[in-house]
Amino acid sequence: MRVPFSIALGAASAGIALYSIMDAVMKAVSIEIGAYNTLVWRLGVAVLLTGGVYAVTRPARPTRDAMRAHLGRSVLVAAMAISFFWGIVRVPLAEAIALSFIAPLIALGLAALFLKEKIGAQSVWGSLLGLAGVAVVVAGRVGGTHSHDTVLGMAAILFSAVVYAMNLVVARHQAQLAKPLEIAFYQNLFVLGLLAVPAPWLLAVPAAQHWPGIAVAALLAIVSLLLLSWAYARAEAQVLLPVEYTAFIWASLMGWWMFGEKLTVATIAGTVLIVAGCLLAARKQAGRGAAPEAEAVLP
């Protein structure tokens, strides 16, 4: 059953908003107990929540191709997540999100290469316009000198962005093979398993005051993943990718509210360009229903 494109776009936008809020919660907890501990315990809570709901549905056994997709994407998510959350502890949240915006541009090329999606001119121009908005914001924010720790944090975020671009394309393939709840459960389970390998040396039990933040982050991550998985199953990656830029709006607001980061004229100007880019790319599908299904040809 096809759904209007506007609904898929709205689901993706909501997923990005919730994920951005989760980033802020994760940063707050990570400052206290470290990125590794925060991420591992958040995943543990997420596995319990998604596992319980998934079991109630009495799901059929996933296919071998679906399990391969779950495991493959989980490897990318594990590398992406630990590097990103390690980085945002050392870099202002809004600036970190701005740096991560190279991912959708990279993913446009990957979608054409692996998913055989035809990249429309409006999608390209929309992404470039959004990227220009990021450049305006970064130019207004990045000034003066940075500490060595901040430089390392920026490098970690850039690495995470490259892996995230690969993850976005795999997400499109994965969404064709499994339902959102199955994706949420197995991704959390496999990522937790991968990150648990060094647990005997790195993991510590958080103090009681940190558990509410961990639980909220887990819930936000689950709902976000469900929304994004549902949206990517119903619209082409190239059309939804510009929606990623709206994360900066949420990062700016959360950074101001939780960490005292000030909103500047450059931030507002960049946000206008980012939203304009999203609207330009979205016009490709306006008025003609959901995007056509793309053939998944990932190995």
C-alpha positions, 0 to 999 in steps of 0.5 A, a space after each residue: 500500500 502506497 502512502 502519500 510522500 508527505 507522510 513519509 517525509 513527516 515520519 523521517 523529519 520526526 525521526 531526525 528530530 527525536 534522534 537529535 534530542 537523543 544526541 543532546 541527552 547522550 552528550 549530557 550523560 557522556 560528560 558524566 560517565 563517558 561515551 562508551 559507558 553511556 552507549 553500552 547501557 543505552 543499548 542494553 535498555 533498548 534491547 530489553 524494550 524492543 525485545 519485549 515488544 518484538 516477542 509479543 508480536 510472535 515474529 517469524 524467523 528473519 530470512 538469511 538475507 535480512 540477518 546479513 543486513 542486520 549484522 552488516 548495518 550493525 557493524 557500521 552503526 557501532 563504529 559510527 555511534 562510538 566515534 560520534 558520541 566520543 566526539 560530541 563530548 569534545 565539540 559543541 553540539 551544533 558544530 558537531 551536527 554541522 560537521 556531520 552533514 557531509 554524510 547525506 552528500 556522500 550518501 547521494 553518490 552511494 545511493 546511485 552506485 549501490 541502489 541504482 537510484 537516479 539522482 535528480 537535479 532537484 535532489 542534488 541542488 537541494 543537498 548543495 543548498 543545505 550544505 551551503 547553509 551548513 557552511 554559513 553556520 560553521 563560518 560563524 561558529 568556528 573561529 579562534 583556536 581549538 584545543 587538541 582535544 577539540 580537534 580530535 573530537 572533530 576528526 572523530 565526528 568527520 569519521 562518523 559522518 563517512 560511516 553514517 553515509 554508508 549506513 544510510 544506504 544500507 538502511 534503504 536495503 535493510 528496510 526492504 527486507 524487514 519490518 521496523 520493529 525487527 530492525 530496531 531489535 536486531 540492530 540494538 542487539 548486534 551493536 550491543 554485542 559488538 561494543 560489549 567485547 571490551 566491556 571487561 576492561 571498560 564498562 562500569 555501572 552508572 550511578 543511580 542519577 544517570 539511569 533516567 537519562 540513559 532510559 530516555 536516550 534509549 526510548 528516543 533512539 528506538 522511536 527514531 529508528 522505527 520512524 526512519 525505517 518506516 520512512 526509508 521503506 516508502 521513499 527513495 533515499 535521495 529524496 529523504 536525505 536532505 531532511 537530515 539537515 533539519 537536525 541542525 535546527 534541533 541541535 541548535 535549540 538543544 545546545 542552547 537549552 542544555 549547554 548554553 550555546 548561543 544562537 547567532 545570526 549565522 545560525 539563523 541564516 544557515 537554518 533558512 538555507 537548510 530548510 530551503 534545501 529540504 523543500 527544494 528536494 521535496 518538490 520532486 515528489 510533491 503531488 504524486 504520491 510515494 516515491 517508486 521503490 528502488 531495487 536493492 543491489 547491495 552485496 
